[in-house]
């Protein structure tokens, strides 16, 4: 069954708490000066995100879920920039992946905390959980100072971070093309899911091959926590795929009946959390919206 978080004070506390933890980890490990420079660069990225949001609002004034479109468009750009900086010079990626990552995540977190209603329920739930886990994970990486960041670790981080490019790509496409055939989009969903799994697996495989399985404590922390985050991703993605294929439709009917509510069909419109970007009404089960009876 799909998990939903209520838009109460608890999710914002989790998001803000882990944000402060991430910043604390940077200050404790790198010192105030270097951490301040990282935050400054992150602020530049955050400012760009808000400027981009306003540009998209001006270009697509009729888009009912513009923040979702902006989220996936920015995410797509983020993953491409990761790859480009690494290809230009690996030191460039090492210096700027954290400001890009933190600045973009702070844009989403700012909206989740300050304007939660701009996102639909499943999106709000997934990204609250995802960003909370992500800041705990990447913050813990910074706190491990017993061994150096070797090239295979940075390469693994690049592969792990950029693996979302497929899902963000198809979600951006769907947001811009709401009339896409459902069957065609389901095929894209499955292909993106498989490609992401292969992409992320390559991050772990290359590390084990290059070290003959003798990973440093830092590498075990990075890749171990990465796998935990993958489990969260896979759970939500499979829930979304199953729901979109109608597997959970009967469960949705039972839930609505127990809640004393009725289900209204909105002519085959469906909106998934990470897999599918919504363009209209908020949904709780594939093609249905729960409303007061």
C-alpha positions as a Python dict, from the first residue, in 0.01 Angstrom:
ca = {
    (1, 'X'): (0, 0, 0),
    (2, 'X'): (120, 349, -84),
    (3, 'X'): (241, 564, 205),
    (4, 'X'): (108, 920, 233),
    (5, 'X'): (240, 1194, 460),
    (6, 'X'): (1, 1456, 590),
    (7, 'X'): (109, 1814, 525),
    (8, 'X'): (156, 1886, 895),
    (9, 'X'): (451, 2022, 1094),
    (10, 'X'): (638, 1689, 1113),
    (11, 'X'): (761, 1666, 750),
    (12, 'X'): (899, 2025, 754),
    (13, 'X'): (1078, 1954, 1083),
    (14, 'X'): (1240, 1646, 925),
    (15, 'X'): (1344, 1840, 615),
    (16, 'X'): (1480, 2138, 806),
    (17, 'X'): (1647, 1918, 1067),
    (18, 'X'): (1838, 1715, 810),
    (19, 'X'): (1927, 2035, 622),
    (20, 'X'): (2091, 2175, 935),
    (21, 'X'): (2264, 1839, 988),
    (22, 'X'): (2409, 1856, 635),
    (23, 'X'): (2537, 2210, 691),
    (24, 'X'): (2676, 2113, 1034),
    (25, 'X'): (2865, 1823, 875),
    (26, 'X'): (3023, 2059, 623),
    (27, 'X'): (3128, 2309, 892),
    (28, 'X'): (3264, 2042, 1126),
    (29, 'X'): (3471, 1874, 855),
    (30, 'X'): (3577, 2161, 630),
    (31, 'X'): (3575, 2459, 866),
    (32, 'X'): (3371, 2778, 850),
    (33, 'X'): (3550, 2939, 556),
    (34, 'X'): (3524, 2649, 312),
    (35, 'X'): (3170, 2566, 427),
    (36, 'X'): (3069, 2931, 380),
    (37, 'X'): (3205, 2924, 25),
    (38, 'X'): (3004, 2607, -45),
    (39, 'X'): (2687, 2769, 92),
    (40, 'X'): (2754, 3080, -118),
    (41, 'X'): (2781, 2873, -436),
    (42, 'X'): (2469, 2681, -335),
    (43, 'X'): (2285, 3012, -294),
    (44, 'X'): (2375, 3100, -652),
    (45, 'X'): (2225, 2770, -770),
    (46, 'X'): (1916, 2826, -553),
    (47, 'X'): (1869, 3175, -699),
    (48, 'X'): (1894, 3032, -1050),
    (49, 'X'): (1624, 2776, -963),
    (50, 'X'): (1381, 3049, -855),
    (51, 'X'): (1459, 3258, -1164),
    (52, 'X'): (1404, 2951, -1382),
    (53, 'X'): (1071, 2885, -1206),
    (54, 'X'): (947, 3235, -1291),
    (55, 'X'): (1062, 3201, -1650),
    (56, 'X'): (869, 2873, -1686),
    (57, 'X'): (560, 3035, -1530),
    (58, 'X'): (578, 3308, -1793),
    (59, 'X'): (627, 3062, -2080),
    (60, 'X'): (357, 2816, -1967),
    (61, 'X'): (92, 3030, -1790),
    (62, 'X'): (-175, 2762, -1834),
    (63, 'X'): (28, 2483, -1671),
    (64, 'X'): (-158, 2378, -1355),
    (65, 'X'): (143, 2213, -1191),
    (66, 'X'): (425, 2440, -1298),
    (67, 'X'): (642, 2359, -994),
    (68, 'X'): (639, 1991, -1088),
    (69, 'X'): (750, 2078, -1441),
    (70, 'X'): (1022, 2305, -1301),
    (71, 'X'): (1135, 2036, -1055),
    (72, 'X'): (1188, 1775, -1324),
    (73, 'X'): (1338, 2022, -1574),
    (74, 'X'): (1590, 2148, -1318),
    (75, 'X'): (1666, 1793, -1210),
    (76, 'X'): (1734, 1693, -1570),
    (77, 'X'): (1972, 1987, -1607),
    (78, 'X'): (2140, 1897, -1278),
    (79, 'X'): (2219, 1541, -1385),
    (80, 'X'): (2351, 1656, -1722),
    (81, 'X'): (2575, 1915, -1553),
    (82, 'X'): (2718, 1644, -1325),
    (83, 'X'): (2825, 1441, -1626),
    (84, 'X'): (2955, 1739, -1824),
    (85, 'X'): (3169, 1873, -1538),
    (86, 'X'): (3319, 1528, -1481),
    (87, 'X'): (3395, 1483, -1851),
    (88, 'X'): (3559, 1826, -1872),
    (89, 'X'): (3772, 1767, -1562),
    (90, 'X'): (3709, 1538, -1269),
    (91, 'X'): (3833, 1809, -1030),
    (92, 'X'): (3554, 2033, -1159),
    (93, 'X'): (3298, 1775, -1055),
    (94, 'X'): (3466, 1732, -715),
    (95, 'X'): (3452, 2107, -648),
    (96, 'X'): (3096, 2176, -763),
    (97, 'X'): (2877, 1870, -724),
    (98, 'X'): (2787, 1958, -364),
    (99, 'X'): (2683, 2322, -430),
    (100, 'X'): (2474, 2209, -730),
    (101, 'X'): (2319, 1928, -529),
    (102, 'X'): (2249, 2137, -219),
    (103, 'X'): (2119, 2441, -408),
    (104, 'X'): (1874, 2239, -618),
    (105, 'X'): (1754, 2035, -321),
    (106, 'X'): (1701, 2353, -120),
    (107, 'X'): (1470, 2486, -392),
    (108, 'X'): (1251, 2176, -364),
    (109, 'X'): (1268, 2178, 17),
    (110, 'X'): (1174, 2547, 30),
    (111, 'X'): (860, 2469, -168),
    (112, 'X'): (781, 2155, 33),
    (113, 'X'): (803, 2355, 356),
    (114, 'X'): (669, 2697, 255),
    (115, 'X'): (427, 2607, -26),
    (116, 'X'): (337, 2238, 18),
    (117, 'X'): (10, 2273, -174),
    (118, 'X'): (188, 2337, -503),
    (119, 'X'): (270, 1965, -503),
    (120, 'X'): (24, 1677, -505),
    (121, 'X'): (17, 1418, -226),
    (122, 'X'): (236, 1144, -369),
    (123, 'X'): (498, 1391, -486),
    (124, 'X'): (503, 1558, -142),
    (125, 'X'): (538, 1220, 32),
    (126, 'X'): (810, 1083, -191),
    (127, 'X'): (1034, 1389, -194),
    (128, 'X'): (994, 1457, 178),
    (129, 'X'): (1118, 1105, 252),
    (130, 'X'): (1375, 1108, -28),
    (131, 'X'): (1535, 1444, 58),
    (132, 'X'): (1537, 1364, 430),
    (133, 'X'): (1724, 1038, 365),
    (134, 'X'): (1947, 1200, 105),
    (135, 'X'): (2075, 1473, 338),
    (136, 'X'): (2138, 1219, 614),
    (137, 'X'): (2329, 1000, 370),
    (138, 'X'): (2542, 1267, 201),
    (139, 'X'): (2599, 1443, 533),
    (140, 'X'): (2735, 1118, 678),
    (141, 'X'): (2978, 1092, 384),
    (142, 'X'): (3134, 1425, 479),
    (143, 'X'): (3180, 1319, 842),
    (144, 'X'): (3396, 1020, 745),
    (145, 'X'): (3749, 1160, 756),
    (146, 'X'): (3952, 847, 825),
    (147, 'X'): (4046, 794, 460),
    (148, 'X'): (4073, 999, 139),
    (149, 'X'): (3818, 1041, -137),
    (150, 'X'): (3977, 823, -403),
    (151, 'X'): (3893, 858, -776),
    (152, 'X'): (3671, 547, -783),
    (153, 'X'): (3458, 692, -502),
    (154, 'X'): (3402, 1018, -690),
    (155, 'X'): (3323, 819, -1004),
    (156, 'X'): (3072, 613, -808),
    (157, 'X'): (2910, 928, -667),
    (158, 'X'): (2884, 1069, -1021),
    (159, 'X'): (2719, 753, -1153),
    (160, 'X'): (2486, 732, -854),
    (161, 'X'): (2375, 1096, -870),
    (162, 'X'): (2332, 1111, -1248),
    (163, 'X'): (2129, 789, -1273),
    (164, 'X'): (1801, 981, -1227),
    (165, 'X'): (1848, 1141, -1568),
    (166, 'X'): (1617, 887, -1737),
    (167, 'X'): (1320, 938, -1505),
    (168, 'X'): (1360, 1313, -1497),
    (169, 'X'): (1381, 1311, -1874),
    (170, 'X'): (1055, 1122, -1931),
    (171, 'X'): (877, 1323, -1660),
    (172, 'X'): (984, 1649, -1822),
    (173, 'X'): (862, 1515, -2156),
    (174, 'X'): (529, 1410, -2006),
    (175, 'X'): (481, 1746, -1837),
    (176, 'X'): (532, 1920, -2172),
    (177, 'X'): (327, 1662, -2365),
    (178, 'X'): (22, 1573, -2153),
    (179, 'X'): (-144, 1408, -2453),
    (180, 'X'): (115, 1131, -2477),
    (181, 'X'): (-33, 786, -2535),
    (182, 'X'): (-66, 596, -2206),
    (183, 'X'): (78, 274, -2347),
    (184, 'X'): (379, 455, -2491),
    (185, 'X'): (443, 631, -2162),
    (186, 'X'): (418, 306, -1963),
    (187, 'X'): (681, 160, -2194),
    (188, 'X'): (905, 461, -2127),
    (189, 'X'): (851, 415, -1753),
    (190, 'X'): (972, 58, -1755),
    (191, 'X'): (1272, 138, -1975),
    (192, 'X'): (1370, 430, -1751),
    (193, 'X'): (1335, 211, -1442),
    (194, 'X'): (1562, -59, -1588),
    (195, 'X'): (1819, 190, -1717),
    (196, 'X'): (1838, 361, -1379),
    (197, 'X'): (1899, 28, -1204),
    (198, 'X'): (2179, -58, -1450),
    (199, 'X'): (2327, 290, -1420),
    (200, 'X'): (2333, 280, -1040),
    (201, 'X'): (2464, -75, -1030),
    (202, 'X'): (2761, 38, -1240),
    (203, 'X'): (2859, 275, -957),
    (204, 'X'): (2900, -19, -718),
    (205, 'X'): (3044, -267, -970),
    (206, 'X'): (3325, -37, -1086),
    (207, 'X'): (3430, 20, -724),
    (208, 'X'): (3451, -352, -646),
    (209, 'X'): (3638, -428, -969),
    (210, 'X'): (3897, -151, -928),
    (211, 'X'): (3966, -239, -564),
    (212, 'X'): (3929, -617, -588),
    (213, 'X'): (3660, -584, -326),
    (214, 'X'): (3892, -407, -80),
    (215, 'X'): (3690, -91, -31),
    (216, 'X'): (3791, 172, 222),
    (217, 'X'): (3560, 251, 519),
    (218, 'X'): (3456, 570, 337),
    (219, 'X'): (3369, 372, 24),
    (220, 'X'): (3162, 123, 225),
    (221, 'X'): (2976, 417, 380),
    (222, 'X'): (2915, 589, 46),
    (223, 'X'): (2802, 281, -144),
    (224, 'X'): (2623, 120, 151),
    (225, 'X'): (2409, 425, 219),
    (226, 'X'): (2358, 463, -155),
    (227, 'X'): (2205, 116, -169),
    (228, 'X'): (1971, 205, 120),
    (229, 'X'): (1853, 508, -74),
    (230, 'X'): (1806, 287, -381),
    (231, 'X'): (1571, 66, -181),
    (232, 'X'): (1352, 368, -102),
    (233, 'X'): (1354, 470, -469),
    (234, 'X'): (1269, 121, -591),
    (235, 'X'): (980, 87, -345),
    (236, 'X'): (812, 407, -460),
    (237, 'X'): (878, 344, -826),
    (238, 'X'): (736, -8, -818),
    (239, 'X'): (432, 118, -627),
    (240, 'X'): (381, 379, -894),
    (241, 'X'): (425, 133, -1181),
    (242, 'X'): (191, -122, -1023),
    (243, 'X'): (-71, 141, -949),
    (244, 'X'): (-54, 278, -1301),
    (245, 'X'): (-117, -69, -1439),
    (246, 'X'): (-430, -107, -1228),
    (247, 'X'): (-290, -372, -993),
    (248, 'X'): (-388, -172, -686),
    (249, 'X'): (-722, -45, -814),
    (250, 'X'): (-926, -290, -606),
    (251, 'X'): (-726, -196, -297),
    (252, 'X'): (-808, 169, -361),
    (253, 'X'): (-1178, 89, -378),
    (254, 'X'): (-1161, -95, -45),
    (255, 'X'): (-973, 192, 119),
    (256, 'X'): (-1224, 447, -3),
    (257, 'X'): (-1514, 231, 118),
    (258, 'X'): (-1362, 200, 465),
    (259, 'X'): (-1310, 575, 475),
    (260, 'X'): (-1677, 634, 394),
    (261, 'X'): (-1590, 813, 74),
    (262, 'X'): (-1662, 762, -292),
    (263, 'X'): (-1429, 737, -590),
    (264, 'X'): (-1465, 960, -891),
    (265, 'X'): (-1316, 863, -1227),
    (266, 'X'): (-1149, 1147, -1414),
    (267, 'X'): (-1143, 1001, -1764),
    (268, 'X'): (-823, 801, -1745),
    (269, 'X'): (-614, 1081, -1596),
    (270, 'X'): (-344, 944, -1369),
    (271, 'X'): (-56, 1099, -1189),
    (272, 'X'): (229, 912, -1024),
    (273, 'X'): (486, 1034, -775),
    (274, 'X'): (836, 985, -910),
    (275, 'X'): (745, 803, -1230),
    (276, 'X'): (477, 1033, -1367),
    (277, 'X'): (438, 1407, -1336),
    (278, 'X'): (85, 1527, -1266),
    (279, 'X'): (-79, 1792, -1478),
    (280, 'X'): (-419, 1834, -1314),
    (281, 'X'): (-608, 1705, -1011),
    (282, 'X'): (-436, 1531, -721),
    (283, 'X'): (-494, 1157, -717),
    (284, 'X'): (-464, 884, -459),
    (285, 'X'): (-506, 572, -672),
    (286, 'X'): (-422, 567, -1041),
    (287, 'X'): (-732, 688, -1225),
    (288, 'X'): (-929, 785, -916),
    (289, 'X'): (-967, 1075, -678),
    (290, 'X'): (-1112, 1028, -330),
    (291, 'X'): (-1372, 1291, -245),
    (292, 'X'): (-1616, 1339, 41),
    (293, 'X'): (-1931, 1135, -4),
}
